[in-house]
Amino acid sequence: MNDAMDERVIPDRRSIDPTRPNWMEIDLRALDHNFGVIRAMVGPDVRIIPCVKSAAFGHGLVELSQRLVELGARTIFCGSCADAGMLRRAGLDRPDLVIFGSTLPAGIPALLRLGLIPTVHQLELAEAVSSAATGPTRVYVKVDSGRGRLGLPIRTAEDTILSIARMPNIVIEGLYTHLPFADAEGAAFARERTRRFGDLVGRLRARGLDIPVTQARSSSGILYGIEDGCNAVAPGSLLFGKTSLPLAMADVSGLRPVLSAVRTRIIHLSADAADRTPGTALRYADLVTGPTGVVPFGRADGHPVAAPGRSAFALVKGVKAPVLSVSSEQAVLDLSDVPYPAVGDEVTILGADGGLAITLADLAGWQGSSMNDVLLMMRGRTPLLFIER
């Protein structure tokens, strides 16, 4: 269980570490709002099971999970035993914590000792639960509906699930599948496989196995409006206020970003760019007409160089400042257009400053990656400041 990252939380801006003045601002009211939007989409009778895998994508696993429980979440999907263990150690014993498939059969006893609900996606895991449990033990079963990842193949799942249900100490509480998509072809596939998953649930019920929780839709399915007969959904991206679909496929204007800002401060100024050493690190130096500044937000903080042919920016005093270079620990900014820059000035990597804003989608576009990738790269190193706007 060593893949969890410690979350450093600061109470206010006065607590920002001057030895590395970086911080991320997490808007808890935005989480409240997005949960309400999802509730309106799925209706009052559908259970919302939040997905907080990858330590809630760096948004603050413990704090966000606590807030989701307050909002009414009775069950939470975790990506790893380490993340779930962090929640238990933080005193979060109220929600059921379901672990996505991430363990060998030998890891099942560790999950059960923490009171976690394992996902069973192959017979060996069910046998391990049956053997390790000392009494009736709840599991969720995952079905692979065609994505080719974890899960019992949907073509043969029916008899296998019935066999699992007959094992000693096994109580199947949930049955779920995962059908993400990002284009119209994927949406059509997901719609058809969601129907097939519903048929499976119906056949199991007809044979005497009525599973309490069934779930097929995650963020993409909810956002696109795919319908099913399941009684639960498992949103991830939507909760954090980011789209899992191209903007042409869905309206996400009603969502709010939970990660509202990533900020740092200038730690060094160079008065002008007249005597720069040429080379890759400062290949744009001949375009700089004024001062440059250094911020302690580099590749190790999740701030890679821009993709070939693209440019990246930060905001300083409401001005777009080009990012000239990025090293492992620092980045150099062109401050030519920034009025009277000074050491200690606040720099916005993501978020609003004045009338300008840099979004998560902007960062992903500059880096040539996805929004999830940006969040995962930033995860763990930068302290979190929770706000309520």
N, C-alpha and C positions, 0 to 999 in steps of 0.2 A: 504493500500500500504506500509506495514511496513516490507516486506520481502527482500527488497533490501539492499545490504551491501555497505557501503562506500568504494570506491577504493582509496587507498593511493598510490600515484605515486611519485617517487623520480627521480630527473633529472640526477643524476650520483652517482657513488660509494662514493663520498665525502659526500653525503647527507644521507648515511645509519645511522640509529639511533643507537648510541653506547649503549643505554640502552637495546636494543634488536636487535642485528645486524643480522637480517635475511632479505633476499630479493629474489625475483623471477625475472629472466631475460626473457623478452618477445621479440622475434625476429620478427619485423615487415616485414622485407624482406622475411622471411619464409612465412608469410601470403600472401604476393604478389605472391610468387612462387607457393604456393598451389592453389591459385585462378586461376592462369594461367594454371596449370595442369588440374584442373577441366574444365576450358574453353575448353581445347584441347580435353578432353574426351567427352563432350556433344555437341560440335560444336558451331558455332558463333551465331546461331539463337535461342538458348534456353536460357531463362532467368535464371540467378543464383540468388536464394533467400537465402541468408545466414541465418543459424539458430544460434542465439546467446543466446539460453536459458541458464538458470542457470548462468546469468551474464557472458556469454561466457566461461563457465566452469572455471571461475577464471582467465582468460587470460587478463582481462581488458575490460569491456563492452564498455565504452565510446570510448577509443582509437581504439579498433579493429573495432567498428562500423563506426567510422569516416574514418578509412582506407578503409573499404569495400565500403563505398560510393564513395571514390576517385577511387576505382578500377572499379566502374561501377554498383554497386548494387543499384537498384531503390526501392527495397522492402526488408525489413528485418523481419524475424520471431523472436519474443520475447517470452520468457516463461511466463512472468508475467507483470501485469500492473505496478508494482513497477520498474522493469527493464526498461520498455518503458518510464516511467515517468522520470527516471534518464537521459535517452537519450534526452528527450525533454528539461529538465532543463539545460542540457549541451549545448543547442543550436542546436541540431541535428533536424532541422525541415524539411530537404530536403527529406529523404527517407520516403516511406510509412512504417508504423510499424504495423504489423499484430500480434495480440495477440493469442497465442495458447489457447485452451479452459482451463480456470482456474477460471472462475467467475460464481457466481450465477446470475440469471436474475437481481437482485437488484443492481448488480455492473455495469451494462451496462451504466447508465448515467455517471459514473466516467470515463469510457473508452472514451466515446464520447466527454466529456469535454476536454480531452487531445488530441483529434484529432486522436485517434487510430482506427484501423480497427478490429472489433471483429471477432472471429471465432464463427460461429453458428454450434452447433453440436446437437441441439435438438430444437423442435418447440418453447418451452418457451423462449429461448434466442432470436429467431427471433422476437417473439411477443414483447419482451422487447425492442429490437432495434426499431421496428416499432413505438412503443408507445413513446419512449424517444426522438426520432429524430425529428427535426423541418423541415427537408427537405430530399432530396435524400441522403441516407447514404450507403456507401460501406460496404459490409461484405464478408468474406470468409466462405465457407461452408465446413465442414469436413465430410468425409464419412468413416465409419468403414468397411474396406474391409476384416475383419476377425480376427483382433488382439484382439478384445474384449475390446477395450478401448473406448475413446471418438469418437463419430461420428454417423451419420445416418446410420443404417444398409444398406449395399449395395443392399440387396434383395428388399427393399422397398423405397430406397432413391429417385428414379426418381420422383414419384408423390409428395413426400414431398418437394423436391427442387423446383418443379414447383409451389407448393402452397406458399413457401417462396418468390419466385420471384414475386408473385402477391400481396404481402403485401404492404401497403402504406409505403413510405419512404425507402424501401429496394432496394438496387442495388447489385446484386451478382457479385462481381468482380473476385473472385477466387473460385476454387473447388479443394480440395486436399484430399489425403489420406496418411497413413503412414504404410509402410511395412518393418520394420527392420528384419534382420535375421542374423544368425551366423553359419549356417551349410548348407550342400547341400540340406537337406530336406526343410529347411526354404527357401532356394533360389528357389526351385521348386514351393513352395506355393506362394511366392512373385511374381514370374513370371506369374503364372496363375491368381492371383488376380489383378495384374497390367493390364492384358488383360481385365478382367471383368470391371475394373474401366474405361478403355478406351472405352469399349462398352457403359457404362453408359453415358460418355461424348458425344458419337455419338448419342445416343437416345435423349438426351436432345437437341442437336443441331437440330436433325430432327423435333423436336416438337417446334422449334422456340426460344430456349434459348441457345444462343451462348455465353458462359462464357469466358471472356478475358484471364484469367490465369488458367491453369490446371497443377497439379503437383502430381506425384505419387512416383518419385524416391528421396530417401535421400542418405546418404553416402553409405550404403551397395549396393543399387541398381545401383548407378553410378559405384562403384568400380568393381562390378561383371559383369557389361556390360549388364544389363537388358535393353531391348528396350521398348519404349512406344511412343505413339503419342501425348504426352503432350508437352506443350511449356515452362515448367519450371522445375527446380530441386531445392531441398532444402538441401544442404550439411551442416553438422555440423562437425562431427569428421574429415572428410577429410580436411576441412579448417585449423584445428589445427595441421594437420600433424600426426594424429594417425589413425590406422586402425580400422574399425568397423567389420572386418572379420578376421578369423584365417589366418596366413601367407600362409598356404597351399592353400587358396582359391583365393588369390589376390596378385599382386605385388605392394607393396607400397614403393619400393625403391626410387621412384622419389619424394616422399613427404619429407618435412622438418618439424621438430617439432617447433611449434611456442613458446612453453615453452622450452627455450633452457637450462635453469639452475635454480636450487634452491640452494641457498648458505647461509651459516651462518659462525660464527666465534667461536673459542674456548674461553670460558670465565673462565675456571678453569682447572688446572692440578693437578693430584696426582702423585707423583714421582714414586711410584711402587705399586704393588698389593699384597704385602706380608701380609698385615694386614686387609684384607677385612672382613666385617661382612657377614657371609653366609646367604643366603635367596633367595627368588624368584627374587628380584630386581637385584641382581648381581650373578645369578646362574652360570655364566661362569667365575667367578673370579678366580677359581683355574687354569684356562687355560691362564690367563694373566701373561706375564713375564716381562712387562715393565710398563710404565706410562699409565694412563687413562686420558681422557679429557671430559669435559662437554660442550655441546652446548645448546643454548636456543631454541631448536626446538623440541617440544614435541607433545603429542597427540592433544593438542588444536590447533597446527599448521598443523594438518593433517599428523602426523608421528606416526602411531600406532606401537605396537610391532609386530615382525614377527609372522606369523602363526605357529602353532605347527609343529615342525620338519623342519622348514626353518630358515635360517639365513639372516640377513640384514647387509648392509655395507654402509659406506660413504667413500669419497675420501679426503685424506689429503696429500698434497705435492706429488700427483701422486701415493699414496699408498692406497690400500684397507684397511680400518679400520673397524673391526667388531663392530656392534652396540650391546653393552652389555645389556642395559636396556633403557626403555623409560618411563618417568613419564608424568604428565599432561603438564608440561612446559619445560622439559629438556630431553636430551638423553645423555647417557654415552658411550663413544667410547674407544675401545682398541687401544692404540697408540703404542703398543710394537714394530711395524715394521716401525714406522714413524721416520725419522731422526730429532733429535733435535726439538721436538714439543714445541710450545710456546703459551702463551695466546695471542689471536689476530689472530692466524693462520686461514686462510680461509678453510672452510670445504664445500665440495660439496655433497649435498643430492641427486641432480639429475643434470646430465650434464657431461662435460668432464673436466678432470684434468690430465695434462701430456698425456700419451698414453692410459689412461683408461677412461671409461665412464659408467655412470649409466643411464639407460633409464627409461622412464615412464613404459614400459613393465616390466622392472626389479623390480621396486617398487611394481607394481601390483602383480607380481609373489611372491615376498617375503611376502607380506601382505595377499596373498590369496584372492585378490579382483580384480576388473576390473580397467582399466585405467581411465574410467570416475569416478569411486568411489574415486580414488586417487586425481584427480583434484578437485572434489567437497569437499573432506575433507580439502584440502589446501586453498580453496577459502576464500577470505575475510580478513584474518588476516595478511598476509605477504605483505609488500610493493612491488610494481611493478616497475621494471626498464626497460624502453623500449629502445631497441637497434636496430640498422640497420647495419647488417653485409654485 
